[in-house]
Amino acid sequence: MSNEHVRTPWTDLNEEGDGLTVDAFITTLMSQVGNALRRTITVPYAEQFGLTVSEWRLLSLIAHAGRLAFSDLVVQSTSDKALVSRGLKRLEARGLVRLQGEGNTPRKKIYCQITEEGEALHREAIPMARARQAAAIRALPAEERDALYRALMHLREYCLQAPASSDSDDIRGLNC
């Protein structure tokens, strides 16, 4: 039987979500899958290089940009400022990133820059990261991969356009 014709809790979903149970909420499913992917894909290679998942994400974003404003790193990492700040301090202590303040005001703009050591670690880790990510993506048939990618991009756009309900729901962080 083809999966295309298998009914799901979302098949005939009305605007009110009648009959939708918490285990079928998109936020529940995305959280469960996201956590499982992080545990099986990201944690092993992050730990191999002595990093937490958050530190790996920060290092990768900075490596990609070369130099990045702290405020932009917070948005791109989808983490809160305190978590980013703590992660950067640990990366800086290991000599993987350099933090630089610019400006003459008490609220200087902080920039994060990758060091040679950080670049070397990233160059060594990124092939493993890409291969593990690709293995998980390729667990889906090509048409399902493409459909999932398009659906995720559509949901991301929806979240970016949705009004924030409170300060804790940072739309830029896609917590919708």
C-alpha positions in Angstrom: 0.0 0.0 0.0 1.4 3.4 -0.9 2.0 5.9 1.9 0.4 8.6 -0.3 -3.1 7.3 0.5 -2.6 6.5 4.2 -4.8 8.8 6.3 -3.2 10.7 9.1 -4.5 12.8 11.9 -3.9 15.8 9.6 -5.8 14.5 6.5 -9.1 16.2 7.2 -8.0 18.8 9.7 -10.4 21.7 10.1 -9.5 25.2 11.2 -10.4 24.5 14.8 -8.2 21.4 15.0 -11.2 19.3 16.2 -10.0 15.8 17.2 -6.3 16.8 17.1 -4.5 15.2 20.1 -1.3 16.6 21.6 0.7 13.7 20.2 -0.3 14.8 16.7 0.5 18.5 17.3 3.1 19.7 14.8 5.1 21.3 17.6 5.1 18.0 19.5 6.2 16.0 16.5 8.8 18.5 15.4 10.3 18.6 19.0 10.4 14.8 19.2 12.0 14.4 15.8 14.4 17.3 16.4 15.5 15.9 19.7 16.0 12.4 18.3 18.0 13.8 15.3 20.1 15.9 17.6 20.9 12.8 19.8 21.6 10.4 16.9 23.3 12.8 14.4 24.8 15.9 16.1 25.7 14.9 19.6 28.2 12.1 18.5 30.3 14.4 16.4 30.0 17.4 18.6 31.2 15.3 21.6 34.0 13.8 19.5 35.4 17.3 19.2 34.7 18.2 22.8 31.8 20.5 22.0 28.2 20.7 23.1 25.6 20.9 20.3 25.1 24.6 21.1 28.8 25.2 20.8 29.0 23.3 17.5 26.1 25.4 16.1 27.8 28.6 17.2 31.2 27.6 15.8 29.7 26.5 12.5 27.8 29.7 12.1 30.8 31.8 12.8 33.0 29.6 10.6 30.5 30.1 7.7 30.5 33.9 8.2 34.1 34.3 9.2 33.0 37.3 11.4 29.5 37.8 12.8 27.9 40.3 15.1 26.7 38.8 18.4 23.2 40.0 17.7 23.1 38.3 14.3 24.5 35.1 15.9 21.7 35.1 18.4 19.1 35.3 15.6 20.8 32.7 13.4 21.4 30.2 16.2 17.8 30.5 17.3 19.1 30.5 20.9 18.6 33.1 23.7 21.3 35.7 24.4 22.4 34.1 27.7 23.0 30.6 26.1 24.9 32.2 23.2 27.0 34.3 25.6 27.9 31.3 27.7 28.7 29.2 24.6 30.9 31.9 23.2 32.8 32.3 26.5 33.6 28.6 26.4 34.6 28.7 22.7 36.8 31.8 23.4 38.4 30.1 26.4 39.4 27.2 24.1 40.8 29.6 21.6 38.3 28.7 18.9 36.7 32.2 18.5 37.7 35.7 19.3 35.3 38.3 20.6 35.8 42.0 19.8 33.9 45.0 20.9 33.5 47.9 18.5 32.4 51.5 19.4 33.1 53.9 22.1 29.7 53.7 23.9 28.9 51.5 27.0 26.8 49.3 24.6 29.6 48.4 22.2 28.7 46.1 19.3 30.3 42.7 19.9 31.7 40.8 16.9 32.6 37.1 16.9 35.4 35.9 14.7 36.7 32.4 14.1 40.4 31.8 15.0 42.8 29.6 13.1 42.3 26.9 15.8 38.5 27.2 15.3 38.8 27.0 11.5 41.0 23.9 11.9 38.5 22.1 14.2 35.6 23.1 11.9 37.4 21.8 8.8 38.0 18.5 10.5 34.4 18.2 11.9 32.3 19.5 9.0 32.8 16.5 6.6 31.5 14.2 9.4 28.6 16.5 10.1 27.6 16.7 6.5 27.8 12.9 6.1 25.7 12.2 9.1 23.1 14.9 8.1 23.1 13.4 4.5 22.5 9.9 5.9 19.5 11.0 7.8 18.1 13.0 4.9 18.7 10.1 2.5 16.7 7.8 4.8 13.7 9.3 3.0 13.0 8.6 -0.6 13.9 11.6 -2.9 10.4 12.8 -3.4 9.7 12.7 0.4 13.0 14.6 1.0 12.0 17.3 -1.4 8.4 17.5 0.0 9.8 17.7 3.6 12.2 20.4 2.6 9.5 22.4 0.9 7.1 21.9 3.8 9.8 23.1 6.3 10.5 26.2 4.3 6.8 26.9 4.1 6.4 26.5 7.8 9.5 28.7 8.5 8.0 31.4 6.3 4.6 31.1 8.1 6.4 31.5 11.5 8.3 34.5 10.3 5.1 36.2 9.2 3.0 35.2 12.3 2.6 37.9 15.0 4.5 37.1 18.2 2.3 36.4 21.2 4.9 37.3 23.8 8.5 38.2 24.3 9.3 34.5 25.0 8.0 33.6 21.5 10.8 34.9 19.4 9.6 34.7 15.8 13.1 35.2 14.5 14.0 32.1 16.4 11.1 30.3 14.8 9.5 29.3 18.1 5.9 29.6 16.8 
